Amino acid sequence: MALYKILSVLLDYPSQDLLDAGAELRAEIARNPGIDTSEKDALRKFVDHLAQASLTELQASYVKTFDLTPEHSLHLTHHLFGDDNDRNRGPALIDLGELYKDYGIETTTNELPDYLPLVLEFAAMLEDTEATAFLADANKVLTVLADNLAKAGSPYAPLLSIIKSRATLTRLAA
C-alpha cells in the first residue's frame, strides 16, 4: 500500500473497518520502504491513537476537528476561496474533477474532488515524481492546514506534516 493511500485511509472519516485494520496498517507501514523512519513513527503513533479510543469518540473528534472548524477543513479549495466564493471555487473543483477523469478515475464518493483523502487516493495512483508535482500545487494550503492542526494540538497534525513535507518541488530536485 502506497504512503498516500495509507494517509488517505487515516484522514478519512473513522469507521469500524479502519479500527479493525489496525494490525494490517501497522504491518504495511513497517514493511513499506518508501516511508522514512520519522514518518513511520508518526504513522504508528496515529494508529495507536486510533486503537485507544472508541469509534464514537473518534468520529466525534473527527467532526469537531474537520467539519466544525473551518480552518481545519479537508476541502483544500476552502482554504483558497472559502465557502462563499463559489465563483472561483467552482471552476477549481471542476478542473480537479476533470483531471481525475483524464486519468480514467471515476469518483464514487459524495465528497467534492478537493477532499484531501480523495486527493491522496489519486496521488497514490501516480508515479512518485508525478504525485509530488501534483501535491506541490497545494503546498501552501497543506502548510496552512498542517500549521492550524498543530496549533490546535490535533493528533492529525503529524499526518498533515508528512504530506506537506512531501508536497514540495525541492523534493524532486533532491
Beta strands, then each sheet from edge to edge (+ up, - down):
end
